[in-house]
Amino acid sequence: MSRSQPDPNSTSSASRLNRRSTHFSAGSWSPSAPTESWAMVTPTEVLQSFRRRLPSIIVTTLLVTMAVVAVLIVWPNQYRSEGLMYVRLGRGALAVDPTTKTTQSVSMQESRTAEVVSIGEMIGSREIAERAVKRIGVEKINQPRTWIDRGLKDIEAFFQSDHQLTSWLPKSAGKTVGDLTPEQYQAQLERENAIKKVSQAINVQIAKNGYTVAVAGKGDDPLLVQSVVQAVMDEYGRYHVEAHSVDGSEPFFEKRAKESRDIALATRRALQETRNEMGWLSAASAEETLRERIIDLEMKLNTADSELAEAISQAEELRRQLDGTKEWVPVEVTLGIANAAGDQMRSQLYDVQIQDGEELSRVSPNHPRYKLLQEKMQQSAQLANAEREDREERREAINPVYQELETQFQTIRAKAVGLKSRRDAVNERLAATQLDLRRLNEDSTRLAELTWEAELAEDTYREHARSLEEARVNSELDELQMSDVSVIQDATLNLKKSGPMRGLLSVVGLLLGLSLGLLQAILRDSPVASTGGSRSDFSRHTAGKVRRRSKSNSAATTDTDLDDVMHEQDTIEVNEPVTAGLPNGDTVATNETTGTFNAPMPR
């Protein structure tokens, strides 16, 4: 058989084949690599795998289910106990710590929900768990009640025994920390284990927008669970009282009340002594008294001045009237009584006039004696003429008008003197009162200071006495264990098992076994194997198909066939040696420039 000549179309086809070679990135498909139909798993293939591995699936499901059921059968039963507590509005919510004092700027309005939540947190605290353990007993709580606990304890005792099977194991002398003995260390561990069991067994639930707190417990011993729940509720009642009480408040306020009482008495006594020394009852009352006294004295002084001025005016008017009134007035007048003295005087006067006339005639008019004689004669004539009239006899008496005016004058004068004396006395009293006022102003500062100290001491004593009484009342109530949290439902003894839910868990075990059976079927029987072998077999099958197609076809193979071949070669993974249809078994060469794998065209 002659060798056929190469077709030029095949050369171009080979070049196109090289250009369209499969590209792989380092260890992964390139983005241009198409998704192959053989790598996709169909539901039919999965069902075929399940059908082939059906016995193993059934066996796995049965084994897992039987194991779960066996565990559920031997698993200890669980029992529940429930109790209910009510938080009422009591002294714990309304009372204030006696060591504090509220003011108008402190708002005491708060939601009771926060109080209920706080109570729930306190019930679930470690302190309550420790108290419950102390009340019930560590030995009773840690006592093994199930076969698991008894088995673990027996195993632990076996390893700690001197049995010949465990004699080769190192024996511990007992752990200790600090000054604790091994016995104390072990007792502390057992106590911590009991506290942990109580904390895990207790579940606290708070009603939304309510004032009830539900305390529930769960364990493998119904009597123990009931005891734990009841102990938790009872111990919290005492703990709630202790939490709201103030230790040492009663002796503190008792001491403070005694001290403040002594201080109040001392300040009050000092105030009274100072008042006695100063002569004041109180600054305010003394000031009011002095003010009224000054006003009264000023009014009296004004009245005295007015009355004195009036009396002086009346006295002056009476004096003027007295000056114008005769003191004596005639009562009886007798006329025509002869005057012997006048007659005798006239006769003598006539004799003298005759003698003077004769002498006057002998003296010239220019002589000085002439003028003297003439004047003597005129005087003698006047005397004689004066005695010429008839005599009258008169009888006089005191003028009654004058006498009345004199009486009034003396009265007004005496009144004026009295008014003047009264005015002087009022002035002196007013001056003395003003001096007292000045002294009061000087003493008021000291009195005010002592008064303030006395009032503050009294207020302090009252507050301490009131706080002492509140502390005593709170102490009495605390001794009676009276709080605003009460147990309205004791812990129930429920002998009906609450768990484990064996039916539901058995169904869950069955589903788990079925899932594991299906998973092992998928892992053991890959869906690719259902098409006729592994991926390497598939690669060899594809390479043989390419060789047969290259031998049967002529050199005028179309670009479409080559594309199909290259499309089949693209499914080869990069981590497996690629022999895609090479007769001599050559592997794909690596293109160092592009970092891709180039599959050469098959010959």
C-alpha positions in Angstrom: 0.0 0.0 0.0 1.4 3.3 -1.1 1.6 6.2 1.4 -0.9 8.9 0.7 0.3 12.4 0.0 -0.3 15.0 2.7 -3.0 17.3 2.0 -2.2 21.0 2.2 -5.5 21.5 3.9 -4.3 19.3 6.7 -1.4 21.6 7.3 -3.6 24.6 7.7 -5.9 22.5 9.8 -2.9 21.5 12.0 -1.9 25.2 12.4 -5.5 26.1 13.3 -5.4 23.2 15.7 -2.3 24.5 17.4 -3.8 28.0 17.6 -6.9 26.5 19.2 -5.1 24.3 21.6 -6.5 23.9 25.1 -5.3 26.6 27.5 -4.9 25.9 31.2 -4.0 28.3 33.9 -1.6 27.2 36.7 -3.5 24.3 38.4 -7.0 25.6 37.2 -9.1 26.1 34.2 -8.6 29.3 32.2 -11.6 31.6 31.9 -11.8 30.7 28.2 -12.1 27.0 29.0 -15.7 25.9 28.3 -17.8 23.9 30.8 -17.8 20.3 29.6 -21.0 18.3 29.6 -19.3 15.2 31.0 -18.4 17.0 34.3 -22.0 17.9 35.2 -23.8 15.5 37.4 -27.4 14.8 36.5 -30.1 13.5 38.9 -30.3 10.3 36.9 -26.6 9.6 37.5 -27.1 10.2 41.3 -30.0 7.9 41.4 -28.1 5.2 39.6 -25.3 5.6 42.2 -27.8 5.3 45.0 -29.3 2.2 43.3 -25.9 0.5 43.0 -25.0 1.3 46.6 -28.4 0.6 48.1 -27.2 -2.2 50.5 -24.5 -0.1 52.0 -27.0 2.8 52.4 -29.4 0.5 54.2 -26.7 -0.9 56.5 -25.3 2.5 57.4 -28.8 3.9 58.1 -29.6 0.9 60.3 -26.4 1.0 62.2 -26.6 4.8 62.9 -30.2 4.5 63.9 -29.6 1.6 66.2 -26.7 3.4 67.8 -28.8 6.5 68.5 -31.7 4.4 69.8 -29.3 2.5 72.1 -27.9 5.8 73.4 -31.4 7.1 74.0 -32.5 4.0 75.8 -29.6 4.1 78.3 -29.7 7.9 78.6 -31.0 9.0 82.0 -34.5 10.4 82.3 -34.9 14.2 82.9 -37.4 15.7 85.3 -38.5 19.3 85.7 -39.6 21.3 88.7 -41.1 24.8 88.5 -41.7 27.6 91.0 -43.1 31.1 90.6 -42.2 34.3 92.5 -44.1 37.6 92.5 -42.5 41.0 92.7 -44.9 43.4 94.4 -44.6 47.1 95.1 -43.2 47.1 98.5 -40.6 48.8 100.7 -37.8 47.6 98.6 -39.0 49.7 95.7 -40.3 52.7 97.7 -38.0 52.9 100.7 -34.8 54.9 100.5 -31.5 54.1 102.1 -31.5 55.9 105.5 -27.9 56.9 104.8 -29.1 59.0 101.8 -31.4 62.0 101.6 -33.4 62.6 98.5 -33.9 66.1 97.2 -36.4 67.6 94.7 -33.8 67.4 91.9 -33.6 63.6 92.2 -36.1 61.7 90.1 -37.2 58.5 91.7 -39.5 57.5 88.9 -38.3 54.4 87.2 -39.8 51.4 85.4 -40.5 48.4 87.6 -39.5 46.2 84.7 -35.9 47.1 85.4 -36.4 45.9 89.0 -37.9 42.6 87.9 -35.0 42.1 85.4 -32.5 42.8 88.1 -34.2 40.3 90.4 -34.0 37.7 87.6 -30.3 38.3 87.2 -29.8 38.1 91.0 -31.7 34.7 91.1 -29.4 33.3 88.5 -26.2 34.6 90.2 -23.5 32.5 91.7 -24.3 33.8 95.2 -27.7 32.1 95.1 -26.2 28.9 93.7 -23.7 28.9 96.6 -26.4 29.5 99.1 -28.5 26.7 97.6 -25.5 24.3 97.7 -24.9 25.3 101.4 -28.5 24.6 102.2 -28.9 21.3 100.4 -25.4 20.0 100.9 -22.5 19.2 98.6 -22.7 15.5 99.2 -26.3 15.3 98.4 -25.9 17.2 95.1 -22.8 15.4 94.0 -24.2 11.9 94.9 -24.2 9.8 91.7 -27.8 8.9 90.6 -27.4 7.6 87.1 -25.4 4.6 85.7 -23.2 7.1 83.9 -22.2 9.0 87.1 -21.8 5.7 89.0 -19.7 4.3 86.2 -17.4 7.3 86.0 -17.0 7.3 89.8 -16.2 3.5 89.8 -13.7 4.0 87.0 -12.1 6.9 88.9 -12.0 4.8 92.1 -10.5 1.9 90.2 -7.7 4.0 88.8 -7.0 5.4 92.3 -7.0 1.9 93.9 -4.1 -0.4 94.4 -5.4 -3.0 92.0 -2.7 -5.0 90.1 -4.0 -3.7 86.8 -3.5 -0.1 87.9 -0.4 -0.6 90.0 1.9 0.6 87.2 0.0 3.9 87.0 1.7 6.8 88.9 -0.3 7.7 92.1 -0.8 11.4 93.0 -0.3 12.5 96.6 -3.1 15.0 96.2 -3.2 18.5 94.7 -3.1 21.6 96.8 -2.9 25.3 96.4 -1.4 27.7 98.9 -2.1 26.7 102.5 -4.9 24.3 101.5 -4.5 20.7 102.4 -5.3 18.0 99.9 -8.6 17.4 101.7 -9.6 21.0 101.6 -8.6 21.2 97.9 -10.7 18.2 97.1 -13.6 19.6 99.1 -13.4 22.9 97.2 -13.5 21.1 93.9 -16.5 19.1 95.0 -18.2 22.4 96.1 -17.4 24.0 92.8 -18.8 21.0 91.0 -22.0 21.2 93.0 -22.3 24.9 92.3 -21.9 24.3 88.6 -24.6 21.6 88.7 -27.0 24.0 90.4 -26.3 26.8 88.0 -26.8 24.6 85.0 -30.0 23.1 86.4 -31.7 26.5 87.1 -33.4 28.4 84.4 -35.0 31.8 85.2 -37.7 33.2 83.0 -39.2 36.7 83.3 -42.6 37.5 82.0 -42.7 40.4 79.4 -44.3 43.5 80.9 -45.1 41.5 84.1 -44.0 41.2 87.6 -43.6 37.5 88.0 -40.3 35.5 87.8 -40.5 31.8 86.9 -37.8 29.6 88.3 -37.5 26.2 86.6 -35.0 23.3 87.2 -34.1 20.3 85.3 -32.3 17.2 86.4 -32.2 13.4 86.6 -33.6 13.2 90.1 -37.0 14.8 90.6 -36.6 15.2 94.4 -33.2 16.8 94.0 -34.5 19.2 91.3 -37.5 20.2 93.6 -35.1 20.8 96.5 -32.8 22.9 94.3 -35.6 25.1 92.9 -37.2 25.5 96.4 -33.8 26.3 97.9 -33.1 28.9 95.2 -36.4 30.7 95.8 -36.1 30.6 99.6 -32.5 31.7 99.6 -33.3 34.5 97.2 -36.0 35.8 99.6 -33.3 36.2 102.3 -30.8 37.5 99.9 -33.3 40.1 98.6 -33.7 41.4 102.2 -30.0 41.5 102.7 -29.5 43.3 99.4 -31.9 46.1 100.4 -30.6 46.3 104.0 -27.8 48.6 105.1 -25.5 46.9 107.5 -24.4 49.0 110.5 -27.0 51.8 109.8 -28.7 51.4 113.2 -25.6 51.7 115.4 -24.3 54.5 113.2 -27.5 56.6 113.5 -27.8 55.8 117.1 -24.3 57.2 117.7 -25.0 60.2 115.4 -28.3 60.9 117.1 -26.7 61.0 120.5 -24.0 63.3 119.4 -26.3 65.6 117.5 -28.6 65.7 120.6 -25.8 66.8 122.8 -24.7 69.4 120.3 -28.2 70.7 120.0 -28.6 71.0 123.8 -25.2 72.8 124.1 -26.0 75.3 121.4 -29.4 76.0 122.8 -28.0 76.5 126.3 -25.3 78.8 124.9 -28.0 80.8 123.1 -30.1 81.2 126.3 -27.0 82.2 128.3 -26.1 84.8 125.7 -29.6 86.1 125.7 -29.6 86.4 129.5 -26.3 88.3 129.4 -27.5 90.6 126.7 -31.0 91.0 128.2 -32.8 89.9 125.0 -35.3 87.1 124.6 -34.6 87.1 120.9 -33.3 89.6 118.3 -36.6 89.6 116.4 -38.9 90.1 119.4 -36.5 92.6 121.0 -36.3 94.6 117.8 -40.1 94.6 117.5 -40.5 95.7 121.1 -37.9 98.5 120.7 -39.5 99.6 117.5 -43.0 99.8 119.2 -41.4 101.5 122.2 -39.7 104.1 120.0 -42.8 104.8 118.1 -44.8 105.2 121.3 -42.2 107.5 122.9 -42.0 109.6 119.8 -45.8 109.9 119.8 -45.7 110.9 123.5 -42.9 113.3 122.9 -44.9 114.9 120.0 -47.9 115.1 122.3 -45.9 116.6 125.2 -44.3 119.2 122.9 -47.7 120.2 121.5 -49.3 120.4 124.9 -46.3 122.3 126.3 -46.4 124.8 123.4 -50.2 125.2 124.0 -49.7 125.8 127.7 -47.0 128.3 127.1 -49.2 130.2 124.7 -52.1 130.2 127.2 -49.8 131.4 130.0 -48.5 134.3 127.9 -52.0 135.2 127.0 -53.1 135.1 130.6 -50.1 137.2 131.7 -51.0 139.8 129.1 -54.6 139.9 130.3 -53.3 140.2 133.9 -51.2 143.1 133.0 -54.2 144.8 131.5 -56.5 144.1 134.5 -56.6 146.0 137.8 -55.9 144.0 140.8 -58.1 146.2 143.1 -61.4 147.7 142.3 -63.5 150.2 144.4 -66.4 148.8 146.2 -67.8 152.0 148.0 -67.1 155.8 147.4 -68.2 158.7 149.8 -68.0 162.3 148.5 -68.3 165.8 150.3 -66.2 165.1 153.4 -64.5 168.4 154.8 -60.8 168.6 154.4 -59.3 170.3 157.5 -55.8 169.9 156.3 -56.7 171.6 153.1 -58.2 174.5 154.9 -55.3 174.9 157.2 -53.0 174.6 154.2 -54.8 177.3 152.3 -54.7 179.7 155.3 -51.0 179.2 155.6 -50.6 179.5 151.9 -52.3 182.9 152.0 -49.9 184.1 154.6 -47.0 182.9 152.6 -48.3 184.5 149.4 -48.7 187.8 151.2 -45.2 187.7 152.4 -43.8 186.6 149.0 -45.8 189.3 147.4 -44.3 191.9 149.5 -40.9 190.7 149.0 -41.6 190.3 145.3 -42.5 194.0 145.2 -39.2 195.0 146.6 -37.2 193.0 144.1 -36.7 194.1 140.6 -37.9 191.8 137.8 -34.4 191.3 136.6 -33.3 189.9 139.8 -32.8 186.2 140.1 -34.8 186.1 143.3 -37.7 187.5 141.6 -38.1 184.4 139.4 -37.7 182.0 142.4 -40.3 183.8 144.4 -42.7 183.8 141.4 -42.3 180.0 141.0 -42.9 179.5 144.7 -46.0 181.4 144.6 -47.3 179.4 141.7 -46.6 176.1 143.4 -48.3 177.3 146.5 -51.3 178.2 144.5 -51.4 174.8 142.9 -51.3 173.1 146.3 -54.0 175.2 147.5 -56.1 174.5 144.5 -55.5 170.8 144.9 -56.8 170.8 148.4 -59.7 172.9 147.6 -61.9 170.0 146.3 -64.0 168.0 148.6 -62.6 164.8 150.0 -64.1 161.4 149.1 -63.9 158.2 151.0 -63.4 155.0 149.0 -63.4 151.2 149.9 -61.6 148.8 147.4 -61.5 145.0 147.0 -59.5 142.4 144.8 -60.8 142.3 141.3 -62.5 138.8 140.8 -61.6 138.9 137.1 -58.0 139.5 138.0 -58.2 136.8 140.6 -59.6 134.3 138.1 -57.0 135.2 135.5 -54.4 134.8 138.1 -55.7 131.3 139.0 -55.8 130.2 135.4 -52.3 131.6 134.9 -51.0 129.7 137.8 -52.7 126.6 136.6 -51.4 126.9 133.1 -48.0 127.7 134.4 -48.0 124.6 136.6 -49.2 122.5 133.6 -46.5 123.9 131.4 -43.9 122.9 134.0 -45.4 119.4 134.2 -45.4 119.1 130.4 -41.9 120.2 130.3 -40.9 117.7 132.8 -42.8 115.0 130.9 -41.1 116.0 127.7 -37.7 115.8 129.3 -38.6 112.3 130.7 -39.8 111.2 127.3 -36.7 112.4 125.7 -34.6 110.6 128.2 -36.5 107.4 127.6 -36.3 107.8 123.9 -32.6 108.3 124.1 -32.2 105.2 126.3 -34.4 103.2 123.9 -32.3 104.3 120.9 -29.2 103.2 122.8 -30.8 99.8 123.4 -31.6 99.6 119.7 -28.0 100.3 118.9 -26.8 97.7 121.4 -29.4 95.2 119.9 -28.0 95.8 116.4 -24.5 95.1 117.7 -25.7 92.0 119.5 -28.0 90.7 116.8 -25.2 89.2 114.8 -24.0 87.1 117.7 -27.6 86.1 118.5 -28.3 85.2 114.9 -25.2 83.1 114.7 -26.1 81.3 117.9 -29.7 80.9 116.7 -28.6 79.4 113.4 -26.2 77.0 115.1 -29.1 76.0 117.5 -31.6 75.5 114.6 -29.1 73.6 112.5 -28.2 71.4 115.4 -31.9 70.7 116.1 -32.6 69.9 112.4 -29.6 67.6 112.3 -30.8 65.9 115.5 -34.3 65.5 114.0 -32.9 64.0 110.8 -30.7 61.6 112.7 -33.5 60.6 115.0 -35.8 60.0 112.0 -33.1 58.0 110.1 -32.5 56.0 113.3 -36.2 55.2 113.6 -36.2 54.1 109.9 -33.1 52.0 110.4 -34.7 50.4 113.5 -37.9 49.6 111.6 -35.9 48.2 108.6 -33.9 46.1 111.0 -37.0 44.7 112.6 -38.5 44.0 109.2 -35.3 42.4 108.0 -35.2 40.1 111.1 -38.8 39.0 110.2 -37.6 38.4 106.6 -40.3 40.7 105.1 -39.6 41.7 101.5 -41.5 42.7 98.4 -40.6 39.4 96.7 -42.8 36.5 97.7 -43.1 32.9 96.5 -46.6 32.4 95.1 -45.9 28.8 93.8 -43.6 26.4 95.6 -41.3 24.1 93.6 -43.4 21.3 92.1 -42.6 17.6 92.3 -43.1 16.4 88.8 -42.6 12.6 88.4 -43.4 12.7 84.7 -40.4 12.5 82.5 -39.6 15.7 80.6 -36.8 14.3 78.5 -35.1 13.1 76.6 -37.6 13.1 73.7 -36.8 9.6 72.6 -39.3 9.5 69.7 -38.3 12.7 68.1 -34.6 12.0 68.7 -35.1 8.5 67.1 -36.5 10.1 64.0 -33.6 12.5 64.0 -31.2 9.5 64.3 -33.0 7.8 61.4 -32.6 10.8 59.2 -29.0 11.2 60.3 -28.3 7.5 59.4 -29.9 7.9 56.0 -27.9 11.1 55.3 -24.7 9.3 56.2 -25.6 6.3 54.0 -26.3 8.6 51.1 -23.1 10.5 51.7 -20.9 7.4 51.8 -22.7 6.2 48.6 -21.8 9.5 46.8 -18.2 9.4 48.1 -17.7 5.7 47.1 -19.3 5.8 43.7 -18.5 8.9 41.7 -21.0 9.8 39.1 -18.3 9.9 36.4 -17.7 6.1 36.8 -21.2 5.4 35.7 -20.3 6.4 32.2 -17.8 3.6 31.9 -14.7 4.1 34.0 -12.6 6.7 35.7 -11.3 9.9 34.3 -8.1 8.4 33.1 -10.0 5.7 31.3 -12.1 8.3 29.8 -9.0 10.2 28.6 -7.6 7.0 27.0 -11.0 6.3 25.4 -11.0 9.8 23.9 -7.5 9.4 22.6 -8.4 6.1 20.9 -11.4 7.7 19.3 -9.2 10.4 17.9 -6.7 7.9 16.4 -9.5 5.9 14.8 -11.0 9.0 13.3 -7.6 10.2 12.0 -7.0 6.8 10.2 -10.5 6.5 8.7 -10.7 10.1 7.5 -8.9 11.5 4.5 -6.4 14.3 4.5 -9.2 16.6 3.7 -10.5 16.7 7.3 -12.6 19.7 7.8 -11.9 22.3 10.5 -15.1 21.2 12.2 -13.8 17.7 13.0 -10.6 19.2 14.3 -12.5 21.5 16.5 -14.4 18.6 17.9 -11.2 16.7 18.6 -9.7 19.7 20.4 -12.9 20.3 22.2 -12.7 16.7 23.6 -9.0 17.2 24.5 -9.9 20.3 26.6 -11.5 18.1 29.2 -8.2 16.6 30.3 -7.2 17.9 33.8 -3.8 19.7 34.2 -2.7 17.5 37.1 -2.8 14.3 34.9 -0.5 13.3 32.1 -2.1 14.2 28.9 -1.8 11.6 26.1 -4.7 12.8 24.1 -4.5 10.5 21.1 -0.8 10.5 20.6 0.3 7.2 19.0 3.8 7.2 20.5 2.6 8.1 24.0 4.1 11.6 24.0 2.9 14.1 26.6 1.7 17.6 26.0 4.5 20.1 25.8 4.5 23.3 27.8 4.7 26.6 26.1 7.2 28.5 28.1 6.3 31.8 26.5 2.5 31.8 27.3 2.6 29.4 30.2 -0.1 27.1 28.5 -0.2 23.5 27.6 -0.2 22.9 23.8 -1.6 19.6 22.6 0.1 18.7 19.3 -2.0 17.5 16.4 -2.2 13.8 16.2 -0.5 12.2 13.3 
